[in-house]
Amino acid sequence: MNGFLNLSSKQRKFLRGLAHGLAPVVLIGIKGVGEDQIRAVEEALLAHELIKVRFLDQKGRAEKEKLTAQIAAATGSVVAGAIGHIAILYRPHPDPQKRRIVLDPVAEEQG
């Protein structure tokens, strides 16, 4: 899994493109990140591999970046991007047979 923690800029761009049409599946409110939010992100990553998280009440960019990093560290995911109040997280399915997203450099160049 360590290979996925160091995504190239092309891989991040590819993931952001895939996430474009996705709706946020986890909402982070004024209380920040707790066990329930981490559990929700874990379940969503297991089901989808690529998800959006929406921050509802966090005003500053630094605060959102800190919370996003905290979520990524707690879930073993990687931040593919962040735009406004939305963070995009990616974690490949632990079972290679069930992976939906393939980060293949050859496929990226063709797609």
Protein Blocks (a to p, Z undefined) as FASTA:
>chain_A
ZZmmmccfklmmmmmmmmmmpccfbdcdfkopafklmmmmmmmmmmnopacdddfklmbf
klmmmmmmmmmmmnopacfbdehjaccdddddfblklpmbdcdfklmmmZZ
